[in-house]
Amino acid sequence: MLSAAKITRRNAWRYYVRGVAFGDGRRPVGQSLKDAQKQAGLPPGRWMGVGLAALGLRAGSVVTERQLELMFGDLRHPDAGRIGRERLEAGAIPGEARRVTALGQPIEETEQRGAIPLLGIDFTFRAQASLIVLWALGDETVRRVIEAAHERAIETTLRWLEEEVAEVRWSSGRKRARPPGLVVAAFKHFENRDGFPLLHTHCLVLNRAQRPDGAWYALDTRRLLRNVVAAGTLYTLAMTTEVCEKLGLATAPREVTPGLRPVMEIAGVDQALIDWSSTRRQRIEQALEGITAQYVKDHGRLPDERARHGLGWWAAQNTRPQKKTPRLLEQLRAWWKASAILRFGQEMIDGLLQRCREDGAAIRVRIGPRVDTMLAAVDVAAIVYTVRRVFNRHHILAEARRHLLETLRGRAYAPGLDTYIADLALARHSRRLTAVLEDRPDPAPELINYTGDFAWPTRWWIAGADGTPPRESSRYERAQVASLAVQKAIRVTRTTLPAMSGEAPAATGAATLTEGHDQGEHDPAPPHAVDHPGRDAALVPKQRADAVHAHQHAAMPQEHLEGRTTDPATWLRTPENLARLAKFTLIVEARRRLLERTQPDPGADVDTPVPVDQRQHQNSGPDQGGGVVPRR
């Protein structure tokens, strides 16, 4: 998982220099960063990124406090003191000497325009809850494997950001170029603010990079932030795959919120252990209930996806404990294991890895290392379209990586397979919405809007439990059924068409993935090449059109029918219809009370005046439409 936060000039960078660099703790006043890290047993920060060479830094070297202050506080060269002295000795004035040390436009000029300089972005990488439990309670070998996979997954993700995403911009963003690399300061931490295990790394990405001519300019941070989800799925996929391959494990889906996408966790890790380690999440969820209830009271509706993210951030801030003093990892691991044993027992903790391996072996027997890229493209396009309706390439790429994680269950995959599936989904099952203008250049790939080549799936309702009203199916649930129906139609076509035409069955496009597989050098077809001539012979145009439309009409698979219904009685009990019924009942009761007040008393005199509407009602005959008097 990956989260992002902006580092700004107004004291935000001090939080990173004094707190994040010290294990998210409170560093004693007057103590240097190096001495504080050594005393607390914290690993020092390390420099990462290809862009370090232009600053005279080496990847893996220690991040000093002075370097942090210069680069993430003033956007200046890490060796600004030496460079400035040399310029002063050469006869330069102080202002000119300081300007020479600035990386790009000096920060003072940005502040003079009234703008708040963006110094960098904090990308925080953290592992899934089940991997954190294994890392905290496993032996030394398991800990080293998980930490090594964590670090390599971060390197893989940063390399992808450098090669595919990062851009420098100038001339108010009209001109752009791909930089040689990024400058990143990484700080690895082991615990959350409650003292419970949380393996995570803060990667501070400097908001400066070089143009091809060597000049320093600001990064296109919006482009970086748009790709946060795609980068996070790449990190999760890379880390989980490496851990599962080295330890013989597999993943299994865990539902966190009903109706939303399940989280792929290590099979065999009990939910109770995950809850034990996720103390912050439990506190946030409790606070979120009250905040959501207040939101419904104020707005009269449930929060949408964007509002849920905002309320979640609010709940996290309200429940955030004070900083603490970091402790040695050896002390933390001993305390975590003792706490878990007291709560769950020695046998459960000692047998954790063995249970995970047994469950993983059972899953690996059922799940082969094969990916049908054609069906994967259908699944990716159907889910993204149903969830978002209008999407960009980074949405498709993130979903392709989730698909590999859910399909392979921790098995290794061929490099570049995620990109291939994403491109196939855009080419075959998406329609471009962004128009091409002759007098203007084509926009960047991540700015091109697409929509799915599917009909919009219908809704259904999921029966409530314990007397609660049914809830409407989520977009993700409808997307799953849409995808499964199209895949089912394609599978049927593959098996029936060759038999009808008397031809041999065409290749299914499944990719067999083996460790160290060379992409097609020794095999008859590379692992991604499913669009060979025989593929189109298995699906004629009409059948392709029927398959695209089948998600609305094909029967849902049996395993996806449980708890779902289109029964009219269930529709009547939906929250929307119950609200309409309550409103209608109130209107009827109000009319009844009004009629009771206007009707004459049986014991009253005959001369009691009768309301006009009742006189009309009494004078109307049977031939006047049942007493309804038309208005003139």
VENKA-V171019 format. One record per residue. N is the residue number from 1. RES is the residue in three letters. PHI is phi in degrees with one decimal (none if undefined). PSI is psi in whole degrees, -180 to 180 (NA if undefined). BURIAL is + if it has 9 or more other C-alpha atoms within 8 Angstrom, else -. Layout:
N	RES	PHI	PSI	BURIAL
N	RES	PHI	PSI	BURIAL
This chain:
1	MET	none	150	+
2	LEU	-140.2	132	+
3	SER	-125.0	158	+
4	ALA	-132.1	144	+
5	ALA	-143.1	147	-
6	LYS	-88.0	143	+
7	ILE	-107.0	116	+
8	THR	-114.4	177	+
9	ARG	-76.1	-35	+
10	ARG	-74.8	74	-
11	ASN	66.9	-4	-
12	ALA	-65.5	-37	+
13	TRP	-66.6	-29	+
14	ARG	-63.6	-33	+
15	TYR	-60.1	-39	+
16	TYR	-76.2	-38	+
17	VAL	-68.9	-40	+
18	ARG	-94.9	-29	+
19	GLY	-106.9	-58	+
20	VAL	-62.6	-41	+
21	ALA	-66.0	-14	+
22	PHE	-111.8	40	+
23	GLY	67.1	35	+
24	ASP	58.9	27	+
25	GLY	-109.4	-176	+
26	ARG	-102.2	106	+
27	ARG	-74.3	136	+
28	PRO	-59.1	141	-
29	VAL	-66.7	135	-
30	GLY	85.9	-5	-
31	GLN	-96.1	134	-
32	SER	-68.3	158	-
33	LEU	-63.5	-42	+
34	LYS	-62.4	-47	+
35	ASP	-66.7	-39	-
36	ALA	-66.2	-42	+
37	GLN	-64.5	-40	+
38	LYS	-66.5	-41	+
39	GLN	-68.0	-37	-
40	ALA	-85.3	-5	+
41	GLY	73.1	27	+
42	LEU	-90.4	145	+
43	PRO	-70.9	138	-
44	PRO	-70.0	160	+
45	GLY	-66.7	152	+
46	ARG	-126.4	143	+
47	TRP	-82.6	140	+
48	MET	-137.1	162	+
49	GLY	109.4	149	+
50	VAL	-74.0	-24	+
51	GLY	-73.7	-1	+
52	LEU	-67.8	-31	+
53	ALA	-59.7	-35	-
54	ALA	-69.8	-17	-
55	LEU	-102.5	4	-
56	GLY	76.6	19	-
57	LEU	-106.4	158	+
58	ARG	-115.8	142	+
59	ALA	-62.4	131	+
60	GLY	95.0	-9	-
61	SER	-73.1	160	-
62	VAL	-76.6	139	-
63	VAL	-84.7	122	+
64	THR	-94.3	162	+
65	GLU	-65.2	-39	+
66	ARG	-64.3	-39	-
67	GLN	-63.3	-41	+
68	LEU	-62.1	-44	+
69	GLU	-63.3	-42	+
70	LEU	-69.7	-45	+
71	MET	-82.6	-47	+
72	PHE	-96.5	3	+
73	GLY	-111.2	-36	+
74	ASP	-126.4	-1	+
75	LEU	54.0	48	+
76	ARG	-118.9	168	+
77	HIS	-62.7	140	+
78	PRO	-62.8	-20	+
79	ASP	-110.6	41	-
80	ALA	-64.7	-33	+
81	GLY	-61.1	-47	-
82	ARG	-66.9	-44	-
83	ILE	-63.3	-42	+
84	GLY	-64.2	-41	+
85	ARG	-64.3	-41	+
86	GLU	-63.2	-39	-
87	ARG	-68.9	-40	+
88	LEU	-64.3	-40	+
89	GLU	-65.7	-28	-
90	ALA	-81.0	-2	-
91	GLY	103.5	6	-
92	ALA	-75.7	151	+
93	ILE	-76.5	158	-
94	PRO	-56.6	-41	-
95	GLY	-63.4	-40	-
96	GLU	-68.5	-39	-
97	ALA	-64.4	-37	+
98	ARG	-72.1	-36	+
99	ARG	-65.4	-34	-
100	VAL	-63.4	-32	-
101	THR	-81.5	-8	+
102	ALA	-74.0	142	+
103	LEU	-90.1	95	+
104	GLY	84.6	-148	+
105	GLN	-66.4	131	-
106	PRO	-59.0	146	+
107	ILE	-66.2	-28	+
108	GLU	-65.4	-36	-
109	GLU	-66.6	-37	-
110	THR	-64.8	-40	+
111	GLU	-70.1	-31	+
112	GLN	-64.9	-28	-
113	ARG	-80.0	-1	-
114	GLY	86.3	5	-
115	ALA	-89.0	155	-
116	ILE	-97.2	112	+
117	PRO	-63.9	136	+
118	LEU	-94.5	113	+
119	LEU	-84.8	-29	+
120	GLY	178.6	-177	+
121	ILE	-129.1	134	+
122	ASP	-96.6	105	+
123	PHE	-92.0	117	+
124	THR	-106.7	114	+
125	PHE	-96.7	130	+
126	ARG	-141.8	147	+
127	ALA	-79.6	167	+
128	GLN	-65.3	159	+
129	ALA	-60.6	-40	+
130	SER	-67.4	-38	+
131	LEU	-67.3	-35	+
132	ILE	-65.9	-39	+
133	VAL	-63.1	-46	+
134	LEU	-62.5	-41	+
135	TRP	-64.6	-38	+
136	ALA	-77.4	-36	+
137	LEU	-107.0	-7	+
138	GLY	-80.6	177	+
139	ASP	-78.8	-175	-
140	GLU	-65.4	-35	-
141	THR	-64.4	-45	-
142	VAL	-62.3	-42	+
143	ARG	-60.6	-45	+
144	ARG	-65.0	-40	-
145	VAL	-63.1	-45	+
146	ILE	-69.5	-41	+
147	GLU	-65.8	-40	+
148	ALA	-64.5	-41	-
149	ALA	-65.1	-38	+
150	HIS	-60.2	-46	+
151	GLU	-69.0	-40	-
152	ARG	-68.5	-35	+
153	ALA	-66.0	-36	+
154	ILE	-64.6	-44	+
155	GLU	-61.3	-41	-
156	THR	-62.5	-43	+
157	THR	-68.0	-43	+
158	LEU	-64.2	-37	+
159	ARG	-64.3	-40	+
160	TRP	-64.7	-41	+
161	LEU	-62.9	-40	+
162	GLU	-66.1	-43	+
163	GLU	-84.3	-30	-
164	GLU	-115.6	-23	-
165	VAL	-116.2	-49	+
166	ALA	-62.3	138	+
167	GLU	-144.6	146	+
168	VAL	-97.7	150	+
169	ARG	-133.1	151	+
170	TRP	-152.8	177	+
171	SER	55.9	49	-
172	SER	57.8	32	-
173	GLY	86.7	-2	-
174	ARG	-73.2	-25	-
175	LYS	-117.7	141	-
176	ARG	-142.5	158	+
177	ALA	-156.5	155	+
178	ARG	-82.9	121	+
179	PRO	-76.7	162	+
180	PRO	-61.5	-32	+
181	GLY	176.9	-180	+
182	LEU	-104.6	163	+
183	VAL	-115.2	118	+
184	VAL	-131.6	134	+
185	ALA	-109.6	118	+
186	ALA	-109.3	134	+
187	PHE	-128.0	119	+
188	LYS	-94.0	132	+
189	HIS	-124.2	161	+
190	PHE	-120.5	-12	+
191	GLU	-142.5	161	+
192	ASN	-92.9	-174	+
193	ARG	-71.9	-14	+
194	ASP	-89.1	-3	-
195	GLY	86.1	5	-
196	PHE	-92.0	162	+
197	PRO	-64.4	136	+
198	LEU	-160.5	91	+
199	LEU	-74.6	116	+
200	HIS	-153.3	159	+
201	THR	-133.9	129	+
202	HIS	-89.2	122	+
203	CYS	-112.0	106	+
204	LEU	-87.5	111	+
205	VAL	-93.7	119	+
206	LEU	-67.7	136	+
207	ASN	-83.9	48	+
208	ARG	-149.2	140	+
209	ALA	-153.7	166	+
210	GLN	-93.0	145	+
211	ARG	-79.0	170	+
212	PRO	-58.6	-26	+
213	ASP	-84.8	1	-
214	GLY	95.6	-8	-
215	ALA	-75.7	147	-
216	TRP	-94.3	133	+
217	TYR	-140.6	169	+
218	ALA	-73.9	150	+
219	LEU	-77.3	158	+
220	ASP	-81.5	86	+
221	THR	-68.5	-28	-
222	ARG	-62.7	-40	-
223	ARG	-64.0	-41	+
224	LEU	-62.6	-46	+
225	LEU	-68.6	-31	-
226	ARG	-64.9	-26	-
227	ASN	-99.6	17	+
228	VAL	-62.8	-44	+
229	VAL	-66.1	-43	+
230	ALA	-63.4	-39	+
231	ALA	-67.6	-40	+
232	GLY	-64.3	-40	+
233	THR	-67.7	-34	+
234	LEU	-65.2	-43	+
235	TYR	-60.7	-48	+
236	THR	-62.9	-43	+
237	LEU	-63.7	-45	+
238	ALA	-66.7	-44	+
239	MET	-68.0	-47	+
240	THR	-63.3	-41	+
241	THR	-62.5	-45	+
242	GLU	-64.8	-44	+
243	VAL	-63.5	-46	+
244	CYS	-64.5	-39	+
245	GLU	-68.0	-40	+
246	LYS	-78.2	-31	-
247	LEU	-104.5	0	-
248	GLY	70.7	39	+
249	LEU	-108.5	177	+
250	ALA	-148.7	166	+
251	THR	-107.6	159	+
252	ALA	-143.4	147	+
253	PRO	-72.7	141	+
254	ARG	-128.4	120	-
255	GLU	-79.4	121	+
256	VAL	-95.4	-48	-
257	THR	-124.4	127	-
258	PRO	-57.4	132	-
259	GLY	91.6	-16	-
260	LEU	-101.4	172	+
261	ARG	-61.6	132	-
262	PRO	-70.9	157	+
263	VAL	-97.5	134	-
264	MET	-84.8	112	+
265	GLU	-115.4	166	+
266	ILE	-67.8	125	+
267	ALA	-65.3	135	+
268	GLY	104.8	-14	+
269	VAL	-85.8	117	+
270	ASP	-66.2	149	-
271	GLN	-62.0	-32	-
272	ALA	-63.0	-38	-
273	LEU	-68.3	-37	+
274	ILE	-64.9	-43	+
275	ASP	-64.4	-35	+
276	TRP	-62.3	-38	-
277	SER	-86.0	-19	+
278	SER	-99.1	60	+
279	THR	-67.8	-39	+
280	ARG	-65.0	-41	-
281	ARG	-63.2	-42	-
282	GLN	-62.1	-43	+
283	ARG	-67.0	-37	+
284	ILE	-65.7	-42	+
285	GLU	-64.5	-38	+
286	GLN	-64.6	-43	-
287	ALA	-68.9	-32	+
288	LEU	-67.1	-31	+
289	GLU	-60.2	-47	-
290	GLY	-68.2	-39	-
291	ILE	-66.7	-40	+
292	THR	-65.9	-40	+
293	ALA	-61.2	-41	-
294	GLN	-66.4	-37	-
295	TYR	-62.3	-44	+
296	VAL	-63.5	-39	+
297	LYS	-65.8	-38	-
298	ASP	-78.2	-37	-
299	HIS	-107.5	-13	-
300	GLY	73.5	19	-
301	ARG	-157.2	164	-
302	LEU	-76.3	151	-
303	PRO	-70.1	144	+
304	ASP	-82.1	-172	-
305	GLU	-61.3	-44	-
306	ARG	-66.2	-41	-
307	ALA	-66.5	-35	-
308	ARG	-63.1	-39	+
309	HIS	-63.4	-43	-
310	GLY	-64.7	-42	-
311	LEU	-66.5	-36	+
312	GLY	-63.2	-42	+
313	TRP	-63.4	-41	-
314	TRP	-62.2	-45	-
315	ALA	-64.2	-38	+
316	ALA	-65.2	-39	+
317	GLN	-68.3	-38	-
318	ASN	-69.5	-26	-
319	THR	-104.4	12	+
320	ARG	-76.6	120	-
321	PRO	-76.3	170	-
322	GLN	-70.2	159	-
323	LYS	-67.6	155	-
324	LYS	-129.6	177	-
325	THR	-89.7	123	-
326	PRO	-61.9	158	+
327	ARG	-126.5	164	+
328	LEU	-62.6	146	+
329	LEU	-62.4	-37	-
330	GLU	-61.8	-42	-
331	GLN	-65.3	-42	-
332	LEU	-62.9	-45	+
333	ARG	-64.1	-38	+
334	ALA	-64.6	-42	-
335	TRP	-69.0	-40	-
336	TRP	-62.3	-44	+
337	LYS	-66.9	-41	+
338	ALA	-64.0	-41	-
339	SER	-63.7	-42	-
340	ALA	-67.9	-38	+
341	ILE	-66.2	-42	+
342	LEU	-61.8	-32	-
343	ARG	-88.8	-38	-
344	PHE	-116.3	-14	-
345	GLY	99.7	152	+
346	GLN	-63.1	-41	-
347	GLU	-63.5	-42	-
348	MET	-65.9	-40	+
349	ILE	-73.7	-44	+
350	ASP	-67.3	-30	-
351	GLY	-94.7	13	-
352	LEU	-63.3	-51	+
353	LEU	-64.0	-39	+
354	GLN	-64.2	-41	-
355	ARG	-63.8	-40	+
356	CYS	-64.1	-39	+
357	ARG	-69.3	-38	+
358	GLU	-65.3	-46	+
359	ASP	-65.5	-37	+
360	GLY	-65.6	-40	+
361	ALA	-63.9	-39	+
362	ALA	-65.4	-38	-
363	ILE	-70.7	-40	+
364	ARG	-66.6	-26	+
365	VAL	-68.4	-39	-
366	ARG	-81.3	-37	-
367	ILE	-100.3	112	+
368	GLY	-84.0	161	-
369	PRO	-80.4	59	+
370	ARG	-130.3	142	+
371	VAL	-130.3	119	+
372	ASP	-84.0	101	+
373	THR	-66.5	-29	+
374	MET	-67.8	-47	+
375	LEU	-69.6	-33	-
376	ALA	-63.0	-39	+
377	ALA	-64.6	-39	+
378	VAL	-61.8	-47	+
379	ASP	-61.7	-45	+
380	VAL	-63.6	-48	+
381	ALA	-65.2	-41	+
382	ALA	-65.7	-42	+
383	ILE	-69.0	-47	+
384	VAL	-64.6	-40	+
385	TYR	-64.4	-45	+
386	THR	-70.1	-33	+
387	VAL	-78.5	-38	+
388	ARG	-116.7	-25	-
389	ARG	68.9	-51	+
390	VAL	-118.0	130	+
391	PHE	-144.8	173	+
392	ASN	-121.7	178	+
393	ARG	-64.8	-37	+
394	HIS	-67.0	-26	+
395	HIS	-67.3	-43	+
396	ILE	-64.5	-41	+
397	LEU	-65.6	-41	+
398	ALA	-62.8	-41	+
399	GLU	-69.5	-33	+
400	ALA	-63.3	-39	+
401	ARG	-69.9	-37	+
402	ARG	-63.2	-39	+
403	HIS	-61.8	-43	+
404	LEU	-63.1	-40	+
405	LEU	-65.3	-40	+
406	GLU	-77.6	-30	+
407	THR	-84.5	-45	-
408	LEU	-83.4	-18	+
409	ARG	55.6	37	+
410	GLY	100.8	-2	+
411	ARG	-74.1	154	+
412	ALA	-70.0	154	+
413	TYR	-133.7	158	+
414	ALA	-70.3	137	+
415	PRO	-58.7	137	-
416	GLY	86.1	-1	-
417	LEU	-66.3	-35	+
418	ASP	-64.6	-42	+
419	THR	-65.4	-39	+
420	TYR	-63.5	-45	+
421	ILE	-63.5	-41	+
422	ALA	-62.8	-45	+
423	ASP	-64.4	-37	-
424	LEU	-66.3	-40	+
425	ALA	-64.4	-39	+
426	LEU	-70.2	-38	+
427	ALA	-75.0	-38	-
428	ARG	-103.7	-27	-
429	HIS	-127.3	19	+
430	SER	-135.9	155	+
431	ARG	-122.4	133	+
432	ARG	-75.9	132	+
433	LEU	-100.3	-30	-
434	THR	-71.2	123	-
435	ALA	-75.5	153	-
436	VAL	-98.5	118	-
437	LEU	-99.9	136	-
438	GLU	-67.9	-38	-
439	ASP	-89.3	5	-
440	ARG	-129.1	149	-
441	PRO	-70.0	156	-
442	ASP	-65.4	136	-
443	PRO	-66.0	166	-
444	ALA	-59.9	150	-
445	PRO	-56.7	-37	-
446	GLU	-75.4	-9	-
447	LEU	-98.6	-5	-
448	ILE	-80.6	127	+
449	ASN	-91.0	141	+
450	TYR	-128.8	163	+
451	THR	-136.7	163	+
452	GLY	-79.8	153	+
453	ASP	-92.5	50	-
454	PHE	-133.2	158	-
455	ALA	-77.2	152	-
456	TRP	-69.6	125	-
457	PRO	-70.4	146	+
458	THR	-77.0	163	-
459	ARG	-89.3	161	-
460	TRP	-145.6	174	+
461	TRP	-120.5	145	+
462	ILE	-106.7	124	+
463	ALA	-60.6	138	+
464	GLY	-78.6	160	+
465	ALA	-113.2	152	-
466	ASP	58.0	38	-
467	GLY	81.9	0	-
468	THR	-77.0	150	-
469	PRO	-68.2	156	+
470	PRO	-62.5	155	+
471	ARG	-113.9	151	+
472	GLU	-72.5	143	+
473	SER	-62.3	142	+
474	SER	-76.8	165	-
475	ARG	-63.5	-36	-
476	TYR	-65.5	-40	+
477	GLU	-65.0	-41	+
478	ARG	-66.2	-35	+
479	ALA	-64.6	-40	+
480	GLN	-61.1	-45	+
481	VAL	-66.5	-40	+
482	ALA	-59.5	-46	+
483	SER	-65.4	-44	+
484	LEU	-64.6	-37	+
485	ALA	-67.0	-42	+
486	VAL	-66.4	-43	+
487	GLN	-60.9	-39	+
488	LYS	-62.9	-43	-
489	ALA	-63.6	-39	+
490	ILE	-66.5	-42	+
491	ARG	-62.4	-42	-
492	VAL	-62.4	-41	-
493	THR	-63.7	-40	+
494	ARG	-62.1	-36	+
495	THR	-87.7	-28	+
496	THR	-91.0	-36	-
497	LEU	-63.9	-47	+
498	PRO	-60.6	-35	+
499	ALA	-67.7	-36	+
500	MET	-70.8	-38	-
501	SER	-89.7	-8	-
502	GLY	78.2	12	-
503	GLU	-94.1	166	-
504	ALA	-73.8	148	-
505	PRO	-59.2	136	+
506	ALA	-77.4	161	+
507	ALA	-64.0	143	-
508	THR	-85.5	-10	-
509	GLY	82.8	15	+
510	ALA	-76.3	139	+
511	ALA	-105.0	115	+
512	THR	-82.1	124	-
513	LEU	-113.2	124	+
514	THR	-127.3	158	+
515	GLU	-65.2	131	-
516	GLY	71.9	25	-
517	HIS	-69.7	131	-
518	ASP	-89.4	134	-
519	GLN	-73.8	77	+
520	GLY	90.1	6	+
521	GLU	-70.6	-38	-
522	HIS	-112.8	-12	-
523	ASP	-93.9	157	-
524	PRO	-64.6	-25	-
525	ALA	-143.5	139	-
526	PRO	-66.0	160	+
527	PRO	-63.6	-20	+
528	HIS	-98.0	-17	+
529	ALA	-78.4	88	-
530	VAL	-103.2	-11	+
531	ASP	-91.8	46	-
532	HIS	-79.3	168	-
533	PRO	-56.8	-33	-
534	GLY	-69.3	-17	+
535	ARG	-69.4	-45	+
536	ASP	-68.7	-25	+
537	ALA	-68.6	-21	-
538	ALA	-86.8	-4	+
539	LEU	-149.1	102	+
540	VAL	-76.4	162	-
541	PRO	-56.0	-43	-
542	LYS	-63.4	-41	-
543	GLN	-68.1	-34	+
544	ARG	-63.7	-42	+
545	ALA	-64.9	-41	-
546	ASP	-63.0	-38	+
547	ALA	-66.0	-39	+
548	VAL	-64.7	-36	+
549	HIS	-88.7	-6	+
550	ALA	-70.7	-19	+
551	HIS	-66.4	-16	+
552	GLN	-90.3	-22	+
553	HIS	-117.2	-25	-
554	ALA	-70.8	150	-
555	ALA	-68.3	141	-
556	MET	-73.3	144	+
557	PRO	-57.8	151	-
558	GLN	-59.5	-37	-
559	GLU	-70.0	-11	-
560	HIS	-108.3	11	-
561	LEU	-94.8	-20	+
562	GLU	-64.1	128	-
563	GLY	81.4	1	-
564	ARG	-112.2	145	+
565	THR	-153.3	150	+
566	THR	-121.3	22	-
567	ASP	-62.8	134	-
568	PRO	-58.6	-37	-
569	ALA	-62.8	-35	-
570	THR	-68.9	-40	+
571	TRP	-61.2	-36	+
572	LEU	-65.5	-24	-
573	ARG	-95.7	10	+
574	THR	-68.0	155	+
575	PRO	-56.1	-38	+
576	GLU	-65.8	-45	-
577	ASN	-71.4	-33	+
578	LEU	-63.5	-38	+
579	ALA	-66.2	-40	-
580	ARG	-64.0	-42	-
581	LEU	-63.6	-41	-
582	ALA	-63.7	-41	-
583	LYS	-65.4	-43	-
584	PHE	-63.5	-39	-
585	THR	-63.3	-41	-
586	LEU	-62.6	-40	-
587	ILE	-65.4	-43	-
588	VAL	-63.8	-42	-
589	GLU	-64.6	-39	-
590	ALA	-64.5	-41	-
591	ARG	-64.7	-39	-
592	ARG	-62.4	-44	-
593	ARG	-65.0	-35	-
594	LEU	-65.3	-42	-
595	LEU	-65.5	-39	-
596	GLU	-62.8	-34	-
597	ARG	-74.2	-31	-
598	THR	-90.6	-16	-
599	GLN	-72.5	143	-
600	PRO	-72.3	151	-
601	ASP	-75.2	132	-
602	PRO	-58.7	-31	-
603	GLY	-88.1	5	-
604	ALA	-81.0	166	-
605	ASP	-65.8	158	-
606	VAL	-67.4	-26	-
607	ASP	-79.7	4	-
608	THR	-62.9	127	-
609	PRO	-62.9	144	-
610	VAL	-106.3	136	-
611	PRO	-56.2	153	-
612	VAL	-60.5	-44	-
613	ASP	-63.5	-32	-
614	GLN	-76.1	-32	-
615	ARG	-64.1	-42	+
616	GLN	-61.3	-39	+
617	HIS	-64.8	-38	+
618	GLN	-74.2	-35	-
619	ASN	-80.6	-14	-
620	SER	-75.0	137	+
621	GLY	-93.6	175	-
622	PRO	-66.7	-18	-
623	ASP	-91.7	9	-
624	GLN	-107.0	35	+
625	GLY	72.6	37	-
626	GLY	71.5	27	-
627	GLY	90.8	7	+
628	VAL	-88.1	118	-
629	VAL	-95.2	119	-
630	PRO	-69.3	145	-
631	ARG	-80.5	145	-
632	ARG	-101.3	NA	-
